[in-house]
Amino acid sequence: MGKREGLRKKKRGLFRGKLGLSSLQRSLFLIFMASWILPIAVLSAFIFIQYQDAYVKRTEREMANEAKVSAVLIKSQIDDASYKLHKESVGGEWERRSRNEKFLVWARSELNRKFYMDGHYSCVALYYEDGESPSAYVGKNGYEYDKYVEYIEPVIKDKIEKKEKGTKVVVANNRIYLVQNLFYSAYDRRYATIVAGLDKQKLFADIPIDTSSAIYISFDDEKEFITYRDSDKEIEEDKKEVLEYLSSGKDIYRRNFNIIPYFRRYYEGYRCATGSMYYQMQFFYLQNSKDLYYELFRINIIVFITIIGMIPIMLLSYYYMKKNTEYTQKMMTKDAQIAALQAQINPHFLNNTLEMMNWQARMSGDVEVSKMIESLATVLDSGINRDNDTLVRLADELRCGDAFLYIMSMRFGERLKVEKLIDSTTLGTYVPQLILQPILENAIKHGVESVNRGTVWLNIFEENDELIIDVINSGKDISDEEVDRIRKIISGELKLKKSEPGTHTSIGIYNVNKRIELIFGEEYGLSVNKSGENKMQFRMVMPIRKEG
């Protein structure tokens, strides 16, 4: 029992003590959370977690597929150019013509006719025997002879001097060159070398990747990279980090994805390795996260703006919800006031009171009449509630109850006995207005009035940080079925007809319980039990509150 009470205190303290929330505000807060914040949180979690994760995975798959397709297409272009170079230059006619003194004239014509006019090639150079410089050269705009001698020749000299068979791929000055040595078939001696530069625009023309992206190619584990744009020869540090990681043998470079990774220069990269008998090619595809996830970024911004835009609606909803609950509370208070006034001003009550006043005036003078008038005024004044107070001090509520009991004692005389046991430390506690009079009236009407004489006990004390108000009355013995019926009236399960006699007292006890629950929470309220033989106990339980 002690542990359960401790848990109840902690639960109530969480909202009332630490957060300063009343039961009404707590209920509003929980309703607000359930109706607005929880759906928004679920929607945001779905978008920021589920949707984003699916979007990222789909983007990664598309990026990887684009890298693979692009690598295959570029390799196909290189293989086609290599095959044509080998087919057109290695054969009996070139070997036979090489022995003719007019070989260079014929070779220059062949280079121009078969290679220069082909879209695969940007330039072609012929080295005859062991010549230091090209004996014949043709090149398109941007591939002039002087530039070739200055930038390309020093790089490919090594391949020429090695006299290797087969078509070799060489990277020089951000361009790809094919080196084809020509040998006499009768004996293993090189008589010429053809160097063919590939056209980069043609090489990258058919790939599915936007050429404005960061695309790099390397051959045979060389660190020099081919880029589509000459301006990309100086690689940024962020890109170098990605390329070095992929060059080490990894196929994917991916940073940890954040919800909005767009304010930093993050790159994601993919590597696709392919090749042939004579070369190994690595294709690298890098993409800026800001560009890669632009659509996701835009969706995040839309969701963020939507949530910000919903805040005023949420606040207005909370405001009107609070106002509506306050209005409901005021209406319940008004119903209690009306029920009390009906109880006080119904003809039977008013006639008996006036009869007593008249009898006292005739028989004993004006003192008692004055007291009754004052008591009646006190009860009526409490029912009117001019200040619309929800909570009043227990001392003020007791003053109304004492006035009502005084009037009843004048009516019933010796038939009614009232005993009070009140802890004076509780008088400053705040309680809902007009909760004592309906319970006292019910105790007298359904208890004392049903027998020749009876007693009403009013006990008020503090227990476990809670205010306990017990109203106990003697009377006829009541069955368990009747007690259960009263409980249903208090909880609202049993609907009452206002036209039935004595219903206003039942409405009064229901109203008292409802207002206590509304103000303090469902763990508080009014309960009824049998208390010994021929006794009924109505107990009101409320938290100790020293401030209104």
C-alpha positions, 0 to 999 in steps of 0.5 A: 500500500505504501509503495502504491501511494508513493508511485501516485505521489511521484506521478502527480508531482511530475506534472503538478509539482515540477511542471506546475501543471494542473490536471486540466492543463495536463489533460489538455497537454496530453490531448494536444500531444496525441492529436498534433505532435505524435502524428507530426513526429511519425510523419517526420520520422518516416520522411527523414528515416524511411524515405531518405534511406530508400532514396539514398539506396536507390541513388547509390544503385543508379550511380553504380550502374551508371559507372559500370555502363560508362566504363564498358562504353569507354573501354569499347571505344578504346578497343575499337580504336585499337583494333582499327589501328592494328588492322590498318597498320599491321600487314603485308602492305605496310611492310612491303611499302616500308622498303620503298623510298617513297614510303613516308609520302605514302604513309602520310597519305594513309594516316590522313585517309584512314585515321585523321578522317576517323572520329575516334582519333585526334592526331596520328604520328609516325616514327620511321625506324629509330627516328627521334621525331615523327617522320609524319604527323597529322592532327586536328585543331588543338593537337598541333605538332609543336604541342605534341613534341613538347608535351606528348613525345617525352612521355611515350618515348619509353614505350617506343624504345621498349619495342613492345608488340601489341597496342599499348595505352599511354596517358599523357597531358590528360589525353589517351594515346595508342602506341603500335609498333610495326615489325618485319614478319621475317625477322623480329625487327621494328621498322616503324611506330604509330602513335594515335591520340584518341578524341576525348569528346568522342570517347565520352560522348555516349556515356550516361553520366553528365560530363560536368560530373567528376569523371576520371580514368587511369590505366595499369595502376598509374596515378595519372588520371584522365578527366573529361575537362582539361580544367580538372587536371588539378584535382581538389583535395576533397576529390583526391581523398576519394580517388586515393581511397578508390585507387587502393582497390575499394569500389565504393566511397561513401560518407556517413549520410546525414539528414542535410549534408549539403553545407559541406563539400562531401563527395561520393565515388564509385570505381569500375575496373575493366580491361583487355590483354594489353591494358587494365582500365579503372573508371572513377565516378565522383559526385557532389552530395549536394548535387546528388541528393538535391531532390532529397534536400528539397523535400526536407526543406518542404517538410521543414517549412510545412512543420514550421507553418503548422506551429501557428495552427497547433498553437491555435488548436491548443488555445481553442481546446483550452478555451473549450475545456474551460468553458465546459468547466464553467458550465459544470459549475453553473449546473452545480449552482443551478442545482443548488439554487433549485434545492434551496428555492424549491417550494417545500424548502422555501415554505418550511424555512418561511414557516420557521421564520414566522414561528420564531418571529411570533414566539421568541422575538427577532434574534433567531429570525435574524440568524435564519435570515443570515444563514439563508443569505449565506447559502444563497450567496454561495450559490450565486458565485458572483466572482466565477471562482472555480476554487475557494478556501475550505473555510469559506465552503464550510461557512456555507455548509454551516449555514445550510446545517443551521437552517436544517437544524431549525427545521428538524429540531431535535430530530437532526444531530450534527457532529463535526471533527475538522482538522484546523490545518486544512482550512486554508486548502482550496477546494471546488466551490459548492461541493459540501452543501449538495452532499449534506443535503443528500445526507439529510434528505435520504438519511435523517428525513427517512427516520424519526431522528438521525445524525450527520457526521462531518469529518475533514482531515489530511492523509497522505498529502490528500484532503479527505472530506467524509459526510456520514449519515445515519438512516434506514438500512440500504441494500447493496443494490441501492449502493451500486445504483448511487455509485452509477449516479455518481459516475454518470452511468445512470442517466437521471430524469430531472422531472422525477422528485428528489432528482436534484440531490442526485444531480448534485452529487454527480456534479460534485464528483465530475467537477473534482475529476475535471479540476484535479484528475480522475484519481480524485473524486467522490465515492460512496460506501456503507459505514457500519449498520444503517450508515452511509459514507460519502467521501471526497478526496482531493489534493492538498492545494494551498494556492487558488 
